[in-house]
Amino acid sequence: MPNIKYYIDKNKTDKLGFVPIKSNIAIDGKNHWKSLGKVKPRYWNALKQRVKPNRDSEPDNQHETINALLSQYQGKANEFFNYCRLNNLPLTD
């Protein structure tokens, strides 16, 4: 089964201090990347691979929306991988 991991790319910081959230899907030793949103690095939880909630005194960082998007992406990808496995369809580039 392919493996999906999320991380932030700190090398691509924009003018406002946001960095892209990227997904890495590893299929048979090959990696595929996709950008899924932006977040400030201090809000990223690398262990949980999700956005941390902001403090009450800070502006909204949309953690609920972004985390829902990440979960939805992972769910759809797993659904697709399961479909391919059950129907003996090879996963290719």
N, CA, C and O atoms as a GROMACS GRO file, in nm:
protein
  372
    1MET      N    1   0.085  -0.117   0.000
    1MET     CA    2   0.000   0.000   0.000
    1MET      C    3   0.090   0.124   0.000
    1MET      O    4   0.184   0.131   0.078
    2PRO      N    5   0.062   0.220  -0.085
    2PRO     CA    6   0.138   0.344  -0.089
    2PRO      C    7   0.130   0.419   0.045
    2PRO      O    8   0.034   0.407   0.120
    3ASN      N    9   0.234   0.494   0.071
    3ASN     CA   10   0.246   0.568   0.195
    3ASN      C   11   0.231   0.718   0.167
    3ASN      O   12   0.295   0.770   0.076
    4ILE      N   13   0.147   0.788   0.245
    4ILE     CA   14   0.126   0.932   0.229
    4ILE      C   15   0.178   1.003   0.353
    4ILE      O   16   0.140   0.970   0.465
    5LYS      N   17   0.265   1.101   0.331
    5LYS     CA   18   0.317   1.183   0.441
    5LYS      C   19   0.301   1.330   0.404
    5LYS      O   20   0.310   1.367   0.287
    6TYR      N   21   0.277   1.412   0.507
    6TYR     CA   22   0.267   1.556   0.487
    6TYR      C   23   0.384   1.625   0.555
    6TYR      O   24   0.429   1.582   0.662
    7TYR      N   25   0.432   1.731   0.494
    7TYR     CA   26   0.540   1.809   0.553
    7TYR      C   27   0.531   1.951   0.498
    7TYR      O   28   0.457   1.978   0.403
    8ILE      N   29   0.608   2.042   0.559
    8ILE     CA   30   0.613   2.179   0.508
    8ILE      C   31   0.749   2.201   0.443
    8ILE      O   32   0.850   2.145   0.485
    9ASP      N   33   0.750   2.283   0.340
    9ASP     CA   34   0.872   2.314   0.267
    9ASP      C   35   0.921   2.451   0.311
    9ASP      O   36   0.878   2.553   0.257
   10LYS      N   37   1.010   2.453   0.410
   10LYS     CA   38   1.059   2.580   0.468
   10LYS      C   39   1.147   2.658   0.371
   10LYS      O   40   1.176   2.775   0.397
   11ASN      N   41   1.189   2.597   0.263
   11ASN     CA   42   1.272   2.667   0.163
   11ASN      C   43   1.189   2.758   0.072
   11ASN      O   44   1.245   2.837  -0.004
   12LYS      N   45   1.057   2.747   0.078
   12LYS     CA   46   0.970   2.823  -0.012
   12LYS      C   47   0.882   2.922   0.066
   12LYS      O   48   0.762   2.932   0.040
   13THR      N   49   0.941   2.995   0.161
   13THR     CA   50   0.867   3.091   0.242
   13THR      C   51   0.827   3.211   0.156
   13THR      O   52   0.909   3.265   0.082
   14ASP      N   53   0.699   3.252   0.166
   14ASP     CA   54   0.655   3.370   0.091
   14ASP      C   55   0.675   3.497   0.175
   14ASP      O   56   0.727   3.491   0.286
   15LYS      N   57   0.635   3.612   0.122
   15LYS     CA   58   0.656   3.742   0.186
   15LYS      C   59   0.587   3.753   0.321
   15LYS      O   60   0.632   3.828   0.408
   16LEU      N   61   0.478   3.681   0.340
   16LEU     CA   62   0.402   3.688   0.464
   16LEU      C   63   0.446   3.582   0.566
   16LEU      O   64   0.389   3.574   0.676
   17GLY      N   65   0.544   3.501   0.532
   17GLY     CA   66   0.595   3.399   0.624
   17GLY      C   67   0.528   3.265   0.613
   17GLY      O   68   0.550   3.177   0.697
   18PHE      N   69   0.444   3.245   0.511
   18PHE     CA   70   0.377   3.117   0.491
   18PHE      C   71   0.465   3.024   0.408
   18PHE      O   72   0.540   3.068   0.321
   19VAL      N   73   0.454   2.894   0.436
   19VAL     CA   74   0.525   2.792   0.360
   19VAL      C   75   0.423   2.691   0.307
   19VAL      O   76   0.318   2.673   0.369
   20PRO      N   77   0.451   2.626   0.195
   20PRO     CA   78   0.356   2.528   0.141
   20PRO      C   79   0.352   2.399   0.222
   20PRO      O   80   0.454   2.353   0.273
   21ILE      N   81   0.233   2.343   0.233
   21ILE     CA   82   0.215   2.210   0.289
   21ILE      C   83   0.216   2.115   0.171
   21ILE      O   84   0.138   2.129   0.078
   22LYS      N   85   0.305   2.019   0.175
   22LYS     CA   86   0.319   1.925   0.062
   22LYS      C   87   0.288   1.784   0.108
   22LYS      O   88   0.314   1.746   0.222
   23SER      N   89   0.232   1.708   0.017
   23SER     CA   90   0.211   1.565   0.044
   23SER      C   91   0.314   1.489  -0.038
   23SER      O   92   0.348   1.527  -0.150
   24ASN      N   93   0.363   1.382   0.019
   24ASN     CA   94   0.456   1.294  -0.050
   24ASN      C   95   0.392   1.157  -0.052
   24ASN      O   96   0.368   1.096   0.052
   25ILE      N   97   0.365   1.108  -0.171
   25ILE     CA   98   0.308   0.974  -0.188
   25ILE      C   99   0.416   0.886  -0.246
   25ILE      O  100   0.466   0.910  -0.356
   26ALA      N  101   0.453   0.782  -0.172
   26ALA     CA  102   0.555   0.688  -0.217
   26ALA      C  103   0.487   0.563  -0.271
   26ALA      O  104   0.416   0.493  -0.198
   27ILE      N  105   0.511   0.535  -0.398
   27ILE     CA  106   0.455   0.417  -0.464
   27ILE      C  107   0.570   0.339  -0.525
   27ILE      O  108   0.638   0.388  -0.616
   28ASP      N  109   0.591   0.219  -0.476
   28ASP     CA  110   0.697   0.132  -0.526
   28ASP      C  111   0.832   0.203  -0.535
   28ASP      O  112   0.904   0.190  -0.634
   29GLY      N  113   0.867   0.277  -0.431
   29GLY     CA  114   0.996   0.344  -0.426
   29GLY      C  115   1.004   0.474  -0.503
   29GLY      O  116   1.110   0.538  -0.503
   30LYS      N  117   0.897   0.516  -0.568
   30LYS     CA  118   0.895   0.643  -0.641
   30LYS      C  119   0.811   0.743  -0.563
   30LYS      O  120   0.705   0.709  -0.510
   31ASN      N  121   0.860   0.866  -0.555
   31ASN     CA  122   0.792   0.970  -0.480
   31ASN      C  123   0.716   1.065  -0.572
   31ASN      O  124   0.765   1.103  -0.678
   32HIS      N  125   0.598   1.104  -0.528
   32HIS     CA  126   0.515   1.200  -0.600
   32HIS      C  127   0.472   1.306  -0.499
   32HIS      O  128   0.429   1.273  -0.389
   33TRP      N  129   0.485   1.435  -0.537
   33TRP     CA  130   0.454   1.544  -0.446
   33TRP      C  131   0.337   1.627  -0.497
   33TRP      O  132   0.312   1.636  -0.617
   34LYS      N  133   0.266   1.686  -0.402
   34LYS     CA  134   0.156   1.776  -0.435
   34LYS      C  135   0.144   1.880  -0.324
   34LYS      O  136   0.147   1.845  -0.206
   35SER      N  137   0.132   2.008  -0.361
   35SER     CA  138   0.109   2.114  -0.263
   35SER      C  139  -0.039   2.121  -0.232
   35SER      O  140  -0.123   2.115  -0.322
   36LEU      N  141  -0.071   2.134  -0.102
   36LEU     CA  142  -0.210   2.130  -0.060
   36LEU      C  143  -0.257   2.253   0.017
   36LEU      O  144  -0.373   2.259   0.056
   37GLY      N  145  -0.172   2.348   0.040
   37GLY     CA  146  -0.211   2.467   0.115
   37GLY      C  147  -0.088   2.536   0.170
   37GLY      O  148   0.025   2.499   0.137
   38LYS      N  149  -0.110   2.638   0.254
   38LYS     CA  150   0.000   2.713   0.313
   38LYS      C  151  -0.027   2.735   0.461
   38LYS      O  152  -0.142   2.744   0.504
   39VAL      N  153   0.081   2.743   0.537
   39VAL     CA  154   0.072   2.763   0.681
   39VAL      C  155   0.200   2.830   0.729
   39VAL      O  156   0.305   2.818   0.665
   40LYS      N  157   0.193   2.899   0.841
   40LYS     CA  158   0.315   2.951   0.902
   40LYS      C  159   0.383   2.836   0.976
   40LYS      O  160   0.316   2.757   1.041
   41PRO      N  161   0.514   2.825   0.966
   41PRO     CA  162   0.585   2.710   1.023
   41PRO      C  163   0.557   2.686   1.171
   41PRO      O  164   0.557   2.571   1.215
   42ARG      N  165   0.533   2.790   1.250
   42ARG     CA  166   0.512   2.770   1.394
   42ARG      C  167   0.382   2.695   1.424
   42ARG      O  168   0.364   2.644   1.534
   43TYR      N  169   0.290   2.689   1.328
   43TYR     CA  170   0.163   2.619   1.348
   43TYR      C  171   0.167   2.474   1.301
   43TYR      O  172   0.069   2.402   1.319
   44TRP      N  173   0.276   2.429   1.242
   44TRP     CA  174   0.283   2.294   1.187
   44TRP      C  175   0.330   2.196   1.294
   44TRP      O  176   0.432   2.219   1.360
   45ASN      N  177   0.257   2.088   1.311
   45ASN     CA  178   0.296   1.981   1.402
   45ASN      C  179   0.350   1.866   1.316
   45ASN      O  180   0.273   1.794   1.252
   46ALA      N  181   0.481   1.851   1.314
   46ALA     CA  182   0.544   1.752   1.226
   46ALA      C  183   0.511   1.609   1.267
   46ALA      O  184   0.501   1.521   1.182
   47LEU      N  185   0.494   1.584   1.397
   47LEU     CA  186   0.462   1.448   1.442
   47LEU      C  187   0.322   1.405   1.399
   47LEU      O  188   0.303   1.293   1.352
   48LYS      N  189   0.225   1.494   1.415
   48LYS     CA  190   0.087   1.463   1.378
   48LYS      C  191   0.060   1.492   1.231
   48LYS      O  192  -0.042   1.448   1.177
   49GLN      N  193   0.149   1.564   1.166
   49GLN     CA  194   0.135   1.606   1.027
   49GLN      C  195   0.005   1.682   1.006
   49GLN      O  196  -0.069   1.656   0.911
   50ARG      N  197  -0.020   1.775   1.096
   50ARG     CA  198  -0.140   1.859   1.091
   50ARG      C  199  -0.107   1.999   1.141
   50ARG      O  200   0.000   2.022   1.199
   51VAL      N  201  -0.200   2.092   1.118
   51VAL     CA  202  -0.184   2.231   1.162
   51VAL      C  203  -0.237   2.243   1.304
   51VAL      O  204  -0.346   2.195   1.336
   52LYS      N  205  -0.157   2.308   1.391
   52LYS     CA  206  -0.198   2.331   1.530
   52LYS      C  207  -0.294   2.449   1.536
   52LYS      O  208  -0.284   2.541   1.454
   53PRO      N  209  -0.387   2.449   1.631
   53PRO     CA  210  -0.476   2.564   1.648
   53PRO      C  211  -0.398   2.688   1.692
   53PRO      O  212  -0.297   2.678   1.761
   54ASN      N  213  -0.447   2.802   1.650
   54ASN     CA  214  -0.385   2.927   1.693
   54ASN      C  215  -0.434   2.964   1.833
   54ASN      O  216  -0.534   2.911   1.881
   55ARG      N  217  -0.362   3.054   1.898
   55ARG     CA  218  -0.405   3.103   2.029
   55ARG      C  219  -0.522   3.199   2.010
   55ARG      O  220  -0.542   3.252   1.900
   56ASP      N  221  -0.598   3.220   2.117
   56ASP     CA  222  -0.714   3.310   2.109
   56ASP      C  223  -0.674   3.452   2.070
   56ASP      O  224  -0.753   3.523   2.007
   57SER      N  225  -0.554   3.495   2.108
   57SER     CA  226  -0.510   3.632   2.080
   57SER      C  227  -0.453   3.649   1.939
   57SER      O  228  -0.421   3.761   1.898
   58GLU      N  229  -0.440   3.540   1.864
   58GLU     CA  230  -0.382   3.545   1.730
   58GLU      C  231  -0.492   3.537   1.624
   58GLU      O  232  -0.601   3.487   1.651
   59PRO      N  233  -0.462   3.585   1.503
   59PRO     CA  234  -0.561   3.571   1.395
   59PRO      C  235  -0.581   3.425   1.357
   59PRO      O  236  -0.493   3.341   1.378
   60ASP      N  237  -0.697   3.395   1.302
   60ASP     CA  238  -0.732   3.258   1.265
   60ASP      C  239  -0.634   3.203   1.162
   60ASP      O  240  -0.606   3.268   1.062
   61ASN      N  241  -0.582   3.083   1.187
   61ASN     CA  242  -0.489   3.020   1.092
   61ASN      C  243  -0.558   2.913   1.009
   61ASN      O  244  -0.491   2.840   0.936
   62GLN      N  245  -0.689   2.903   1.019
   62GLN     CA  246  -0.770   2.809   0.941
   62GLN      C  247  -0.726   2.664   0.960
   62GLN      O  248  -0.730   2.585   0.865
   63HIS      N  249  -0.685   2.629   1.081
   63HIS     CA  250  -0.637   2.493   1.108
   63HIS      C  251  -0.745   2.388   1.082
   63HIS      O  252  -0.714   2.279   1.032
   64GLU      N  253  -0.870   2.418   1.116
   64GLU     CA  254  -0.976   2.319   1.095
   64GLU      C  255  -0.998   2.291   0.947
   64GLU      O  256  -1.013   2.176   0.906
   65THR      N  257  -0.999   2.396   0.867
   65THR     CA  258  -1.020   2.382   0.722
   65THR      C  259  -0.905   2.306   0.657
   65THR      O  260  -0.926   2.215   0.577
   66ILE      N  261  -0.782   2.344   0.692
   66ILE     CA  262  -0.664   2.280   0.632
   66ILE      C  263  -0.655   2.133   0.676
   66ILE      O  264  -0.629   2.046   0.593
   67ASN      N  265  -0.678   2.106   0.804
   67ASN     CA  266  -0.671   1.968   0.852
   67ASN      C  267  -0.780   1.882   0.790
   67ASN      O  268  -0.757   1.764   0.762
   68ALA      N  269  -0.898   1.940   0.767
   68ALA     CA  270  -1.005   1.866   0.700
   68ALA      C  271  -0.965   1.834   0.556
   68ALA      O  272  -0.992   1.724   0.507
   69LEU      N  273  -0.900   1.929   0.488
   69LEU     CA  274  -0.852   1.907   0.352
   69LEU      C  275  -0.749   1.794   0.349
   69LEU      O  276  -0.754   1.707   0.262
   70LEU      N  277  -0.655   1.795   0.445
   70LEU     CA  278  -0.553   1.690   0.450
   70LEU      C  279  -0.616   1.553   0.475
   70LEU      O  280  -0.578   1.454   0.413
   71SER      N  281  -0.713   1.548   0.565
   71SER     CA  282  -0.782   1.421   0.594
   71SER      C  283  -0.861   1.373   0.473
   71SER      O  284  -0.862   1.254   0.441
   72GLN      N  285  -0.928   1.466   0.406
   72GLN     CA  286  -1.006   1.432   0.288
   72GLN      C  287  -0.915   1.379   0.176
   72GLN      O  288  -0.947   1.280   0.111
   73TYR      N  289  -0.803   1.445   0.156
   73TYR     CA  290  -0.706   1.402   0.054
   73TYR      C  291  -0.656   1.261   0.085
   73TYR      O  292  -0.649   1.176  -0.003
   74GLN      N  293  -0.622   1.238   0.211
   74GLN     CA  294  -0.572   1.107   0.251
   74GLN      C  295  -0.681   1.000   0.235
   74GLN      O  296  -0.652   0.888   0.191
   75GLY      N  297  -0.804   1.034   0.270
   75GLY     CA  298  -0.914   0.938   0.255
   75GLY      C  299  -0.939   0.901   0.110
   75GLY      O  300  -0.958   0.784   0.078
   76LYS      N  301  -0.940   1.001   0.022
   76LYS     CA  302  -0.962   0.974  -0.120
   76LYS      C  303  -0.848   0.893  -0.180
   76LYS      O  304  -0.871   0.803  -0.260
   77ALA      N  305  -0.725   0.924  -0.139
   77ALA     CA  306  -0.610   0.849  -0.190
   77ALA      C  307  -0.617   0.704  -0.143
   77ALA      O  308  -0.595   0.612  -0.223
   78ASN      N  309  -0.648   0.682  -0.016
   78ASN     CA  310  -0.659   0.544   0.035
   78ASN      C  311  -0.772   0.469  -0.034
   78ASN      O  312  -0.759   0.350  -0.063
   79GLU      N  313  -0.882   0.537  -0.060
   79GLU     CA  314  -0.995   0.476  -0.131
   79GLU      C  315  -0.952   0.433  -0.272
   79GLU      O  316  -0.986   0.323  -0.317
   80PHE      N  317  -0.879   0.519  -0.340
   80PHE     CA  318  -0.829   0.489  -0.474
   80PHE      C  319  -0.732   0.370  -0.471
   80PHE      O  320  -0.742   0.279  -0.554
   81PHE      N  321  -0.638   0.371  -0.375
   81PHE     CA  322  -0.541   0.263  -0.364
   81PHE      C  323  -0.611   0.130  -0.335
   81PHE      O  324  -0.574   0.027  -0.391
   82ASN      N  325  -0.710   0.133  -0.249
   82ASN     CA  326  -0.786   0.010  -0.219
   82ASN      C  327  -0.862  -0.040  -0.341
   82ASN      O  328  -0.867  -0.160  -0.367
   83TYR      N  329  -0.922   0.052  -0.417
   83TYR     CA  330  -0.992   0.016  -0.540
   83TYR      C  331  -0.897  -0.054  -0.637
   83TYR      O  332  -0.929  -0.158  -0.695
   84CYS      N  333  -0.780   0.005  -0.654
   84CYS     CA  334  -0.681  -0.054  -0.746
   84CYS      C  335  -0.637  -0.192  -0.698
   84CYS      O  336  -0.623  -0.285  -0.778
   85ARG      N  337  -0.616  -0.205  -0.569
   85ARG     CA  338  -0.572  -0.334  -0.513
   85ARG      C  339  -0.680  -0.440  -0.531
   85ARG      O  340  -0.651  -0.552  -0.572
   86LEU      N  341  -0.805  -0.405  -0.502
   86LEU     CA  342  -0.915  -0.502  -0.512
   86LEU      C  343  -0.946  -0.543  -0.655
   86LEU      O  344  -0.995  -0.653  -0.680
   87ASN      N  345  -0.916  -0.453  -0.750
   87ASN     CA  346  -0.943  -0.482  -0.891
   87ASN      C  347  -0.816  -0.520  -0.968
   87ASN      O  348  -0.815  -0.522  -1.091
   88ASN      N  349  -0.710  -0.550  -0.895
   88ASN     CA  350  -0.581  -0.590  -0.955
   88ASN      C  351  -0.532  -0.492  -1.060
   88ASN      O  352  -0.483  -0.532  -1.166
   89LEU      N  353  -0.546  -0.364  -1.031
   89LEU     CA  354  -0.497  -0.258  -1.121
   89LEU      C  355  -0.361  -0.213  -1.070
   89LEU      O  356  -0.347  -0.180  -0.952
   90PRO      N  357  -0.261  -0.209  -1.157
   90PRO     CA  358  -0.128  -0.165  -1.113
   90PRO      C  359  -0.125  -0.014  -1.092
   90PRO      O  360  -0.189   0.062  -1.165
   91LEU      N  361  -0.049   0.029  -0.993
   91LEU     CA  362  -0.028   0.172  -0.970
   91LEU      C  363   0.096   0.212  -1.049
   91LEU      O  364   0.205   0.160  -1.026
   92THR      N  365   0.078   0.305  -1.142
   92THR     CA  366   0.189   0.350  -1.225
   92THR      C  367   0.200   0.502  -1.216
   92THR      O  368   0.113   0.568  -1.159
   93ASP      N  369   0.306   0.555  -1.273
   93ASP     CA  370   0.327   0.700  -1.273
   93ASP      C  371   0.225   0.772  -1.356
   93ASP      O  372   0.230   0.895  -1.366
   0.00000   0.00000   0.00000
